[in-house]
Amino acid sequence: MDVLDLTRLQFAVVTIYHYLFVPLSISLSAVAAGLHLAWLRTDSRKYLDLTKFVGKLLIVTFAVGVVTGLVQEFQFGLGWSAFAKFYGDVFGPTLAVEGMLAFFLEATFLAVWYFGWGRLPRKLHAATIVVVAVGTLLSAYIILAANSFMQNPVGYELDATTGRAHLTSFSALMTNEVVLAAFPHTMAGAAMAGGGLLLALGVWRLTADRGFRPLARLGAWLTLVGGALTALTGDHLGKVMTAVQPMKMAAAEALYSTTTGAPFSVLAVGKLGHDKPFLTVEIPRLLSFLGTGSFDGTVQGIDDLQAQYVAQYGPGSYVPMIPVAFWTFRLMMGAGIAGMILAAYYLWASAEKKSRLPLLPAVLQRGAGVPGWAKRILLLSPLLPAAANTFGWIFTETARQPWLAFGISKVSDGISPGLTSAEVIASLAGFTAVYGLLALAWFKLVVHLSTKPLSPEISDKSPVPEPAPAY
């Protein structure tokens, strides 16, 4: 691997690891806010206990996310200074707004909420965690807007003297059609990620503490509904991506020839190339619908797009890594669907009301209970949304290659000058070691928090005052 490939690998490792915690922070902040408002309205002890538990998970996850985000920024400056110099006037205002407004909004009000139990008026205290949830959404939107510029550059001009890109319209950057489609899709995926974690923790602790049952069912609902919304929003995002980056959709199907009524391959066995693999399982005309909204729509092929880009941008290869794009697209969907199936099964099996269909096998009976083998499988539920999110981002970024910012500059133009392979390998090893320690610390803290009982034995029927917890 040369310096460019090593730097790309380093950025992939750093970014993917950081993004494991981002959707968890987004969803856990929303869940904590919702539970706190539910407790404020009902005075139910279970909502109070669940609010504090989810809040502690949020704080641990938020802290690890901050550290991994700082490493990501350091890596960006280390490996991609040429890109930062060229597009700094575009990304600078965006990241400044995210850092000074959204991030500090989250961090400040999260601290106020955590230390405000018993010290702030109840409604004001609940408002602080709502601000945290809003701050995470705002932060996510701004970062996605910056990423969407790389997918579909808008609101900029190139300086004829310096060659630097300058931002001409902040509103155009914030209303990029890509970010408008990517934001709801990303938030739905975040709901799945948080739901998977809560489902696994609830199932794991349910035998020892019945108070975890509402948490498990809440996690299952988040996973199921988030998965459905991810599919719906992903359909719209796919059509937007086809319009602005037609090569990406062609690479997702390894479609080399322009086709009307193009099929979608659920599975392919064999080499992906101009000739179809010797074994494929296809859904007729589905790719055309995914890309254009019509089953009879025309999807441009890789060969035609390559010729078009050569004429438009000059000689070179504009074809991404086809096997990576093809399989990450399917693994993304497969992991998401598997997570939804697990969540739906748990909701069915754990329902309190018994089914009145005695002819069904016990495993299919509504309210029949979750057997031990199924509980062990359900403990893996956080991995499926995490895998779906990861494969989705790998597809999004690699299928844009060789472009760093589509149609403007290539990946090879953005690498830091003078960077050596030894420097990249040494920093990658250091980042990996730091991330390994952070992963271990996060896992141990989550397990430690989950092994504690949610609350002492207090009746759930009578209102209780808001106590100040012992830290």
C-alpha positions in Angstrom: 0.0 0.0 0.0 1.3 3.4 -0.9 1.0 6.6 1.2 -2.4 7.5 -0.3 -3.9 4.0 0.4 -2.5 4.0 4.0 -3.9 7.4 4.6 -7.3 6.4 3.3 -7.2 3.3 5.5 -6.3 5.4 8.5 -9.2 7.8 7.9 -11.6 4.9 7.4 -10.6 3.3 10.7 -10.8 6.6 12.6 -14.1 7.7 11.1 -15.9 4.3 11.4 -14.8 3.9 15.0 -16.0 7.4 15.9 -19.3 6.8 14.2 -20.1 3.8 16.4 -20.8 6.3 19.2 -22.4 9.1 17.3 -25.8 7.5 16.5 -25.9 6.1 20.1 -25.5 9.6 21.5 -28.2 11.0 19.2 -30.7 8.3 20.1 -29.9 8.1 23.8 -30.3 11.8 24.2 -33.7 11.7 22.6 -34.7 8.7 24.7 -33.5 10.3 27.9 -35.5 13.5 27.1 -38.6 11.4 26.3 -38.4 9.4 29.5 -37.8 12.5 31.6 -40.9 14.2 30.1 -42.9 11.0 30.7 -41.9 11.1 34.3 -42.6 14.8 34.6 -46.2 14.1 33.3 -46.9 10.9 35.2 -44.7 10.9 38.3 -44.2 7.2 37.7 -41.2 5.8 39.4 -40.3 3.5 36.5 -39.8 6.5 34.2 -37.6 8.2 36.7 -35.4 5.2 37.1 -35.2 4.6 33.4 -34.4 8.3 32.8 -31.4 8.2 35.1 -30.2 4.9 33.7 -30.4 6.0 30.0 -28.8 9.4 31.1 -25.8 7.6 32.5 -25.4 5.6 29.3 -25.6 8.8 27.4 -22.9 10.5 29.4 -20.5 7.6 29.0 -21.2 7.4 25.3 -20.9 11.1 24.8 -17.6 11.3 26.6 -16.1 8.5 24.4 -17.6 10.2 21.3 -15.9 13.5 22.2 -12.5 11.8 22.5 -12.8 9.8 19.3 -14.0 13.0 17.5 -10.9 14.9 18.6 -8.7 12.1 17.3 -10.7 12.2 14.0 -10.0 16.0 13.7 -6.3 15.4 14.5 -6.1 12.7 11.8 -7.8 15.0 9.3 -5.2 17.7 9.8 -2.4 15.2 9.8 -3.4 13.3 6.6 -5.5 15.7 4.6 -4.1 19.1 5.0 -4.2 19.8 1.3 -7.9 19.2 1.3 -8.3 21.4 4.4 -6.3 24.2 2.8 -8.3 24.1 -0.4 -11.8 23.9 1.1 -11.1 25.5 4.5 -13.2 28.5 3.6 -16.2 26.3 2.9 -15.8 23.8 5.8 -14.5 26.4 8.3 -17.8 28.3 8.9 -19.7 25.0 9.0 -17.5 23.4 11.6 -17.2 26.6 13.6 -21.0 26.7 13.9 -21.1 23.1 14.9 -18.4 23.4 17.5 -19.4 26.7 19.1 -23.1 26.3 18.9 -24.3 22.7 18.7 -21.4 20.9 20.5 -21.2 23.4 23.4 -25.0 23.4 23.6 -24.9 19.6 24.1 -22.0 19.5 26.6 -23.1 22.5 28.7 -26.7 21.4 29.1 -25.8 17.8 29.6 -23.7 18.8 32.6 -26.5 21.1 33.9 -29.0 18.2 33.6 -26.8 15.6 35.3 -25.9 17.8 38.2 -29.3 19.5 38.4 -31.3 16.7 40.0 -32.9 18.2 43.2 -31.3 21.6 42.5 -33.4 23.0 39.6 -37.2 23.4 39.3 -38.6 20.2 37.7 -39.8 21.8 34.5 -36.6 23.7 34.0 -34.6 20.6 34.7 -36.5 18.6 32.1 -35.9 21.4 29.6 -32.1 21.0 29.9 -32.2 17.4 28.6 -34.5 18.5 25.8 -31.9 21.1 24.8 -29.3 18.4 24.8 -31.4 16.3 22.4 -32.0 19.3 20.1 -28.3 20.1 20.2 -27.4 16.6 19.0 -29.8 16.9 16.1 -28.4 20.3 15.2 -24.8 19.0 15.4 -25.6 16.0 13.2 -27.3 18.2 10.6 -24.4 20.6 10.3 -21.8 17.8 10.0 -24.0 16.0 7.4 -24.2 19.3 5.5 -20.5 19.4 5.3 -20.3 15.9 4.1 -23.1 16.5 1.6 -20.9 19.2 0.1 -18.4 16.5 -0.8 -21.3 14.5 -2.4 -22.8 17.4 -4.2 -20.8 20.7 -4.0 -23.1 23.8 -3.8 -22.8 27.4 -2.6 -19.2 27.9 -3.5 -16.8 29.5 -6.1 -13.2 28.9 -6.9 -10.8 31.7 -6.5 -9.0 32.2 -9.8 -5.8 33.5 -8.1 -5.3 31.0 -5.3 -7.5 28.1 -6.6 -9.2 27.9 -3.1 -12.9 27.3 -2.8 -14.9 30.1 -1.1 -18.3 29.8 0.4 -20.8 32.1 -1.4 -24.0 30.9 0.2 -24.3 29.4 3.7 -28.0 28.8 3.1 -27.3 26.8 -0.1 -24.9 24.6 1.9 -27.5 24.0 4.6 -30.3 23.3 2.1 -28.3 21.0 -0.2 -30.7 18.4 -1.6 -28.3 15.7 -0.4 -28.4 16.8 3.3 -32.1 17.2 3.2 -32.4 13.5 2.2 -29.5 12.2 4.2 -30.5 13.8 7.6 -33.8 11.8 8.1 -32.1 8.7 6.9 -29.2 9.1 9.3 -31.5 9.9 12.2 -33.6 6.8 11.5 -30.4 4.7 11.5 -29.4 6.3 14.9 -32.8 5.3 16.3 -32.0 1.7 15.3 -28.5 1.9 16.9 -29.8 3.2 20.3 -32.7 0.8 20.2 -30.5 -2.2 19.6 -28.3 -1.3 22.7 -31.3 -0.8 24.9 -32.9 -4.0 23.7 -29.8 -6.0 24.5 -29.3 -4.5 27.9 -33.0 -4.9 28.8 -33.0 -8.6 27.8 -29.7 -9.3 29.6 -30.9 -7.8 32.9 -34.5 -8.8 32.7 -34.2 -11.9 34.8 -32.4 -10.2 37.6 -34.5 -6.9 37.5 -38.0 -6.8 36.1 -37.7 -3.0 35.9 -35.6 -3.6 32.7 -38.6 -5.0 30.8 -39.9 -1.6 29.6 -36.4 -0.7 28.5 -36.2 -3.9 26.4 -39.5 -3.3 24.7 -38.7 0.4 24.2 -35.4 -0.6 22.5 -37.3 -3.2 20.3 -39.8 -0.5 19.2 -37.0 1.9 18.4 -35.2 -0.7 16.4 -38.3 -1.8 14.5 -39.7 1.7 13.8 -36.3 3.1 13.1 -35.6 0.3 10.6 -38.9 1.0 8.8 -38.1 4.7 8.6 -34.5 4.0 7.5 -35.9 2.0 4.5 -38.4 4.7 3.6 -35.9 7.6 3.8 -33.2 5.5 2.1 -35.5 5.1 -0.9 -35.6 8.9 -1.3 -31.9 9.3 -0.6 -31.2 6.7 -3.3 -33.1 8.7 -5.9 -31.2 11.9 -4.9 -27.9 10.1 -5.1 -28.8 8.7 -8.6 -29.4 12.3 -9.8 -26.2 13.8 -8.4 -23.9 10.8 -8.6 -25.2 8.3 -11.2 -21.9 6.3 -11.0 -22.7 5.4 -7.4 -26.0 3.7 -8.2 -24.4 1.9 -11.2 -21.6 0.6 -8.9 -24.1 -0.6 -6.4 -25.5 -3.0 -8.9 -22.2 -3.5 -11.0 -24.3 -2.3 -13.9 -21.9 -1.7 -16.9 -24.5 -1.1 -19.6 -27.2 1.6 -19.5 -30.5 -0.3 -18.9 -34.1 0.5 -18.9 -36.1 -1.5 -16.3 -32.9 -2.5 -14.6 -33.1 -5.4 -12.1 -31.7 -5.5 -8.6 -29.5 -8.5 -7.6 -30.2 -9.7 -4.1 -27.4 -12.2 -4.4 -24.6 -12.8 -6.8 -22.1 -15.7 -7.0 -19.1 -15.2 -9.3 -17.0 -12.3 -10.6 -18.6 -8.9 -10.9 -17.8 -7.6 -14.3 -19.2 -6.9 -17.8 -20.5 -10.5 -17.8 -23.0 -11.4 -15.2 -22.0 -13.8 -12.4 -22.9 -17.4 -13.1 -25.5 -17.3 -10.4 -27.7 -14.3 -9.5 -31.0 -13.9 -7.7 -32.6 -10.8 -9.2 -35.8 -8.8 -8.6 -36.9 -7.5 -12.0 -36.9 -3.7 -12.6 -36.3 -2.9 -8.9 -33.0 -1.0 -9.5 -34.8 1.3 -11.8 -37.4 2.0 -9.2 -34.8 2.6 -6.5 -32.9 5.0 -8.7 -35.6 6.8 -10.7 -38.9 6.1 -9.0 -40.2 4.3 -12.0 -40.0 0.5 -12.8 -39.4 1.5 -16.4 -36.8 4.1 -15.6 -33.3 4.2 -17.2 -30.2 3.6 -15.1 -26.9 4.7 -16.7 -24.2 2.1 -16.9 -20.6 2.3 -15.7 -19.1 2.2 -19.2 -21.3 5.1 -20.5 -20.6 7.2 -17.4 -16.8 6.5 -17.6 -16.8 7.8 -21.2 -18.9 10.8 -20.2 -16.6 11.7 -17.3 -13.4 11.3 -19.4 -14.9 13.8 -21.9 -15.9 16.1 -19.1 -13.0 15.9 -16.6 -10.1 14.5 -18.6 -8.4 11.2 -18.9 -8.4 8.8 -15.9 -10.5 6.1 -14.2 -13.7 7.3 -12.6 -14.9 3.9 -11.6 -15.0 3.1 -7.9 -14.2 -0.3 -6.3 -17.2 -2.2 -7.7 -17.0 -5.3 -5.3 -16.9 -2.9 -2.3 -19.8 -0.9 -3.5 -21.9 -3.9 -4.5 -21.5 -5.9 -1.3 -21.6 -3.0 1.2 -24.9 -1.9 -0.3 -26.4 -5.4 0.3 -24.8 -5.9 3.7 -26.2 -2.6 4.8 -29.7 -3.6 3.9 -29.3 -7.2 5.2 -28.0 -6.1 8.6 -30.8 -3.6 9.0 -33.5 -6.1 8.0 -32.0 -8.7 10.4 -32.1 -6.1 13.3 -35.8 -5.4 12.5 -36.6 -9.1 12.5 -35.0 -9.6 16.0 -36.9 -6.6 17.4 -40.2 -7.8 15.9 -39.7 -11.2 17.3 -39.0 -9.9 20.8 -42.1 -7.7 20.8 -44.2 -10.7 19.7 -42.7 -13.1 22.2 -42.6 -10.8 25.2 -46.2 -9.4 24.9 -48.1 -9.9 28.1 -51.4 -10.8 26.4 -51.6 -14.5 25.3 -52.5 -15.4 21.8 -55.9 -17.0 21.2 -54.6 -19.2 18.4 -53.9 -22.5 20.0 -52.9 -24.2 16.8 -49.8 -22.2 16.4 -46.5 -23.7 17.7 -45.4 -22.3 21.1 -42.5 -20.3 19.6 -45.1 -18.4 17.4 -47.5 -17.8 20.2 -47.9 -14.1 21.1 -46.8 -13.8 24.7 -45.2 -17.2 24.8 -42.0 -15.9 26.3 -38.5 -15.6 25.0 -36.5 -18.9 25.3 -32.9 -19.0 26.4 -31.4 -19.5 23.0 -33.3 -16.5 21.6 -32.1 -14.3 24.5 -28.5 -15.1 23.6 -29.2 -14.1 20.0 -31.0 -10.9 21.2 -27.8 -9.9 23.0 -26.2 -9.4 19.6 -28.9 -6.9 18.6 -26.6 -3.8 19.0 -24.2 -5.3 16.4 -26.7 -5.3 13.5 -27.6 -1.6 13.4 -24.0 -0.8 14.0 -23.1 -2.9 11.0 -25.8 -1.4 8.9 -24.6 2.1 9.7 -21.0 1.2 9.0 -21.7 -0.5 5.7 -23.9 2.4 4.7 -21.1 4.9 5.2 -18.5 2.7 3.6 -20.8 2.5 0.5 -21.4 6.3 0.6 -17.8 7.3 0.7 -16.1 4.6 -1.4 -18.6 4.6 -4.2 -17.8 8.3 -4.6 -14.2 7.5 -5.5 -12.0 8.8 -7.0 -13.6 12.1 -6.0 -12.9 13.8 -2.8 -15.5 16.5 -3.6 -17.5 15.3 -6.5 -16.5 16.9 -9.8 -14.0 19.3 -8.2 -11.0 17.4 -6.8 -9.8 13.9 -6.5 -8.8 12.0 -3.4 -5.1 12.1 -4.5 -5.3 15.9 -4.5 -6.2 16.2 -0.8 -3.4 14.2 0.9 -0.9 16.1 3.0 2.3 16.9 1.1 5.5 15.2 2.3 3.6 12.6 4.3 5.5 9.2 4.5 4.3 5.7 4.9 6.2 5.3 8.2 4.4 8.4 9.7 1.0 7.1 8.7 1.7 3.6 10.0 3.0 4.9 13.3 0.0 7.3 13.8 -2.5 4.5 12.7 -1.0 2.2 15.4 -1.3 4.9 18.0 -4.9 5.7 17.1 -5.8 2.0 17.1 -4.3 1.6 20.6 -6.2 4.6 21.9 -9.4 3.3 20.4 -8.9 -0.1 21.8 -8.6 1.3 25.3 -11.6 3.5 24.8 -13.7 0.6 23.6 -12.7 -1.5 26.6 -13.5 1.4 29.0 -16.9 2.1 27.3 -17.9 -1.6 27.5 -16.9 -2.0 31.1 -18.7 1.2 32.1 -21.9 0.2 30.3 -21.8 -3.3 31.9 -21.1 -1.8 35.3 -24.0 0.6 35.0 -26.3 -2.1 33.8 -25.6 -4.6 36.6 -26.9 -2.1 39.3 -30.6 -2.4 40.2 -32.6 0.4 38.6 -34.2 1.4 41.9 -35.1 0.2 45.4 -38.4 -1.6 45.8 -40.8 1.4 45.6 -44.4 1.2 44.5 -44.9 2.4 41.0 -48.4 3.6 41.7 -47.8 6.5 44.0 -46.1 9.8 43.0 -42.6 10.3 44.3 -40.6 13.5 44.7 -37.5 14.0 42.6 -34.5 12.9 44.7 -30.9 13.9 44.2 -29.0 10.8 43.3 -25.8 9.8 44.9 -22.9 10.1 42.5 
